[in-house]
Amino acid sequence: MPIDPNAVGTKGGPWERAWTSKDTILYALGVGAGMEDPTGSELEFTTENSALVDQRVLPTFPVLFGAGYLKEIGTFNPAMLVHGEEAIELHGPIPVEGTMVAEPEVVGVYDKGKGALTVTETRLSDKASGQLLATVRASMFIRGEGGFGGERGPSGPGVELPDRAPDHAVTYTTRPDQALLYRLSGDRNPLHSDPKFAEAAGFPRPILHGLCTFGFTGRALLHTLCDSDPARFRAVSGRFSKPVFPGDTLTVKMWVDGTEAVFRTETQAGEVVLDAGRFAFD
């Protein structure tokens, strides 16, 4: 069936997915973490057996469990699906291993003319304790699926950057095979690995996962504004504005006001690829 605006309010799950310390390490490596970050050590996120540190989990890890859409939204060509926005709010520390209980809900389906915009919010809880760990909100733009007569929806709150140089700027270079590494955490969309599929979707070659860019950005915020402590990382959101290709260099520019910051992520060409960024921390 085509996109169904009446899907708003549809709930899925609860779904369960277990993870191990190996999964959190693989995610960290997939978003560029290594032995060293420009702002300090990352061993605590990339190994479980260091005598120097105890393993910890990157705070953006829960995005792997946040469903971007549900089948009740309708049917469409997955090659036409692009990530619009992503937001995560953390309610407690993420265990190194455990079982996540995900409860997604469709909270918006909008007709944008040239495409449809769907918004899903997912509550993520730790099965063992019942504690709410994170709330993930994801919007997806489906090209060519607009015109179904639904509401256009909000244009989204803009983020006004201060008229001054950023307070901080952190630069990372993605690997040429970054998408091949990141996809091992679960997103096997061929848009990120198959040149012919990417070409059919209108791209010259496979693009990097938006959530991989989101993870790189989260690392920069964590190390720069939270002193690398995940317990101080509260909430982050941003809008994907242009594709990133594996091998691109990413610079995260931050403007800080107390325990809040606005940010954007740019490529080596100066193209903004993640904008309207907001970050809250302790």
N, C-alpha and C positions, 0 to 999 in steps of 0.2 A: 504494500500500500504506500501511497505518497506520504509526505510529512504530515503528521496529525497534530494540529494545535491543541486538541483535546487531551493530549498526553500529559499536560501539566497536572501535577499532583500524583502522577503514577510513581509508585515506590517499588523498588526491587529488593531482593535479598530477604533476610540477611544472608550474605555470602561469607564464607570463611576462607582464609588463605594463610597458610603457615609460612614463616620465613626463618632462616637460620643466620648465624653470624657470617657465613659465607655469602649470603644474599646481600647483606648490608655492605660488606666489603666490595662485592661486585658492583653494586650501585655506586659506591664512592669512586671506584676506578672509572666507571662509565661516565661520570660527570667531571672527570679530570683530576681527581685527587691522586696524590702520590706520596712519596716519602717526605717531600718538602713542598710547601706553598710559599709564594713570595712574602707572606706575612708570618710564616712560622711552620712548625712541624705538622704533618698530617698522618703520622704513624697511628695515632689513636683511632682513625677512621679506616685505615687500610690494612691493619693486621690485628689478629686476635691473640698473638703469643709474644708480644714484646715485653721484655722485663722492665721497660721504661714507663709504659702507659697501659691503662685498661682500655679495652675497646669501647668506642662510643659510636653513635649513629648520626649521620648527617641529618639535620632537621627537615630537609626536603624529601627524605625517603618515603613518607606516606603518600606522595603523589602517585606512586606505583599502584596504590589500592583505590584511588579515586576514579570511579567509572566516568568516562567522558560522555557516554550516551547509553540509552537503553533501547532494546529492540522495539519497545512500544512506540517510540518516536516515529517509526516508519522505515521504509526501505530506501536505499540510495546507493550510488556508486561510491565505494570507499575511497577511490582515487580523488574524489571531489571534496573530501573532508580535510579541513585545515583547523588547527588549534587557534582559538580566538584569544581567550584569557584564562589565567590560572590564578587561584588564590588558595592559600593554606593558612589555617589558624591552628596552633598547637595548644593542647590543653594539659599536656604532661609529657614527661620524657619518653622517648621511643625505646623500648627494650631492644637489646641486641638480638634476641630471638623470641619467637612467640607465635601466636595465631591472631590475625586481625579479623574482626567481624565488621563487614562493610554493609551499610544501609543507604543506598543511593535513592535520590528522589529527583524527578524532573521538575524544576522550578520555573522554567521558561521555555517557550517555543515562539520565535518571532519571525515574521516575514520581512526580510530585508530587500525584497525585490529581486536582486540578482542571486540571492541565496537565502537559505534558512539559517537562523541562529538558535541553537539549543543550549540550555543552561542546566547543569546537573549539580546537585549538592550531595555530598556523601559524608556521612558520619562514620568515623572509624574508631572502634573500641577494641581494647585488649580482652581476648576471650577469658583468660585466666582470672583477671581481676575485675572485669566488667567496667573498667575505667575508660572514659572517653579520652582518646589520645589526640585526635585531630579532626578537623572539618575541612574538607577539600571541595572547592567550587570550581567547576570547569565549564567553559563555553566553547562550543564548536561551531564553525561556519561551514555549511555544506553548499558548495557552489552549484548553481543551476537548479536548486530546489526551492527557490522563492516563488512568489506569485500565487500562493495557495489561499490568499485572502485573510491571513491572520494579522494580528496587531504587529506594528513595526517595532514596538518596544523602546526602551530607553536608549539614548545614544551613549550612555556610559559617562561616569564622572571623569572629567579631565584632571590632569595633575599639572599644576603650574610650577615650573622649576624656578628657583630663585635666580635673580639677575646678578649672578656672580660665578666665579669659577667653582667647580665642585670642591667639597671639603676633602674628598678622597677619590682616588681612581685606581682600580686594580685591573691589570691586564693578564689574560690567560690566552694561550694558543691551543686550539683544539687539534687533535690528531687527524691525519687524513683518513684513518679508519675508526674515528670516534663513534660514528653511528653503528658500526658493526659490533663494537664493544658494548655500547649502551643498550642495544636491542636485546642483549642476553638477559636483561632485567625484566623482559616480558613483552615489550611492544615490538612485534615482528612485522609491522606494516611494511610491505615491500617498497613503499615510497622512499624508505631510508636505506635501501640496500640494492634494489634492482634498477639498473639504468633504463631499461625499456619501460618499466612501470612508471618511473619518474618522468620520462619523456612524454608518456601518454597523459600524465597529469599536468604537463606544461612546464616542466623544469628541465634544465639542460643536463642535470645529473642528480643522483639521490641527495636529498637534503638532510640536515641534522634534525633529530627530534626536537620539537619545541621544548619538551620537558627536560631535555639534556641541556639546552641553553639556560633554562630555568634553574637547573641544578648548579651549573657553573656560576650563575649569578648569586644563588644562595650561598655558595662557598665564599664568594667575595664578601658578602654582607656578614656572614658568620665570623670570618677571621678578622675583618676590619672593625666591626662595630660591637661584636660580642666577645672579643678576646678569645675566639675559637670555642666558646662554651655554649653547647646546644641548649642548656637550661635558660639562657638569656634570650633565645630566639623565639619570638612570640607569633608574629604573623607577617606574611609577605604576599603581595599580589602584583600582577603585571599583565600587559597586553602584548601579544605577539604581533609585530607590525611588518616584518619582512623575514624571508627565509635565511637561514644560516647554512653554509656548506661546510662539510668536514674539512678541516685544515684552516678555516678562518680564525682570525684573532679576535677575541672579545674583550672589550674594555667596559667595566662597570663603573659608572660615575655616580657619586653619592653626595647628596646635600642633606646635612643633619640638623635637626632642631630638637634638642633634648633627647628623648627616647624614641623619637620617630625620625624617619628619613624618607626622602623621595629619591628615585634613581632611574637611570636608563642604561641600557646596554647597547654598545655600538660595535660594528666591525672595524677592521683595519681601513676600510674605505670611508668610514665616517657614517655609514648607514645605521640608523637606529633600528634594532631588531627586537628589542623588548622595551616598551615604553609604559608610561602611566604607572610607574612602579612606586609602590608604597611599602614601607617596612616598619614594624614595631618591635622594640626590643627592651630589655631591662638593663 
